[in-house]
Amino acid sequence: MPSIVTLHRVIAAKPEKVFRAFVEADAIASWLPPYGFLCTVHELDAKVGGRHRMSFRNFTTGRSHSFGGTYKELAPGERLVYTDSFDDPNLPGEMVVTVTLKAVSIGTEVNIEQKGIPDIIPREACYLGWQESLRKLAKLVEPEINQ
């Protein structure tokens, strides 16, 4: 049965900046792939009904997997919901990712829920990957460089 992961982080950056990191191709390519992977964004049309498509390449083996989906909800600085499906038929089904952002005293509370993870992917591996990605996200958005 497909699994669900939920994550929670507080990031020391404004919600609008964190949101941008989810909808700008070069930003998402820099932080979304877990350590040891590179990301190529093939398509990213961040609007309701717009599509995204990307691939992650394992830097050690050179093997890659690609996936894509559709944006279902976009509320800048607050929330986004999108789907993901792998191109590999061994990874069937559609995942739904919900990201909720809330301004807090020191930045942004980030809550993520990913539903429908294919059975072949261990839940704990998916959770670990997201933890790595969120550390990279914080390193991208927390510096406030005003030059």
C-alpha positions in Angstrom: 0.0 0.0 0.0 1.5 3.4 -0.9 2.9 5.3 2.0 2.9 8.8 3.3 5.7 11.0 4.8 5.2 14.2 6.7 7.9 16.7 7.5 8.2 19.8 9.6 10.9 22.4 9.6 11.4 26.0 10.7 13.5 27.9 8.2 14.9 31.4 9.0 13.6 33.1 5.8 10.4 34.8 4.8 7.6 32.6 3.4 7.7 34.4 0.0 11.3 33.5 -0.4 10.8 29.9 0.6 7.9 29.6 -1.8 10.0 30.9 -4.7 12.5 28.1 -4.0 9.7 25.6 -4.9 8.6 27.3 -8.1 11.8 28.5 -9.8 13.6 25.9 -11.9 17.2 26.8 -11.0 16.3 27.0 -7.3 14.6 23.7 -7.2 17.4 22.0 -9.1 19.8 23.2 -6.5 18.0 21.9 -3.4 15.5 19.2 -4.2 17.7 16.3 -5.1 19.1 14.5 -2.0 22.9 14.4 -1.5 24.7 12.5 -4.2 22.1 13.4 -6.9 22.0 16.1 -9.6 18.7 17.5 -10.9 17.8 18.6 -14.4 14.6 20.5 -14.7 13.1 19.8 -18.2 9.8 21.8 -17.7 8.4 24.0 -14.9 5.3 26.0 -15.5 4.3 27.1 -12.0 0.6 27.9 -12.3 -2.5 25.9 -11.5 -2.8 23.3 -14.2 0.9 23.9 -15.2 3.3 21.0 -15.5 6.7 20.2 -14.1 9.1 17.5 -15.3 12.6 16.8 -14.0 15.2 14.0 -13.6 17.6 13.1 -10.8 20.9 11.5 -11.7 22.9 9.4 -9.3 26.4 11.0 -9.4 28.1 7.8 -8.4 26.4 5.4 -10.9 25.2 7.8 -13.6 21.7 6.2 -13.5 18.8 8.5 -13.5 15.1 8.5 -12.9 12.6 11.0 -14.2 9.2 12.2 -13.0 6.7 14.9 -13.5 3.3 16.2 -12.6 0.8 19.0 -12.4 0.4 22.0 -10.1 -3.0 21.7 -8.3 -2.8 24.7 -6.0 -0.5 27.7 -5.7 -0.9 30.4 -3.1 2.3 32.4 -3.0 4.0 32.4 0.4 1.4 30.1 1.8 0.7 26.8 0.1 1.4 24.7 -3.0 0.0 21.3 -4.0 1.4 19.3 -6.9 1.4 15.7 -8.2 4.4 13.6 -9.1 4.5 10.4 -11.2 7.7 8.4 -12.1 8.3 7.5 -15.8 9.5 4.1 -14.6 6.6 1.6 -14.8 8.1 -0.2 -11.8 7.2 2.9 -9.7 3.5 3.2 -10.4 0.9 5.6 -9.2 0.6 9.3 -8.5 2.0 11.0 -5.5 0.5 14.2 -4.1 2.8 16.7 -2.3 1.3 19.4 -0.1 3.6 22.2 1.1 2.2 24.6 3.7 4.2 27.7 4.7 3.4 29.8 7.8 5.1 33.0 8.9 6.6 32.7 12.4 8.6 35.0 14.5 12.0 33.9 13.1 11.0 32.9 9.5 8.8 30.2 8.1 7.2 27.1 9.5 7.3 24.5 6.6 5.0 21.5 6.6 5.2 18.9 3.8 3.1 15.9 3.2 3.8 13.4 0.4 1.1 10.8 -0.2 1.1 7.8 -2.5 4.8 6.9 -2.4 5.2 3.7 -4.4 5.6 0.5 -2.3 9.0 -0.3 -3.8 10.4 2.9 -2.2 11.1 2.4 1.6 9.2 5.1 3.5 12.3 5.8 5.7 14.5 6.3 2.5 12.0 8.8 1.2 11.9 10.6 4.6 15.7 10.7 4.7 15.8 12.1 1.2 13.4 14.9 2.2 15.4 15.7 5.3 18.5 16.1 3.2 16.6 18.2 0.7 15.2 20.5 3.4 18.7 21.1 4.8 19.8 22.2 1.3 16.7 24.4 1.0 17.6 26.2 4.2 21.1 26.8 2.9 19.7 28.4 -0.2 17.1 30.6 1.3 18.4 31.6 4.8 21.3 33.8 3.6 20.0 37.4 3.2 22.4 38.9 0.6 21.3 42.4 -0.3 23.9 43.4 -2.9 
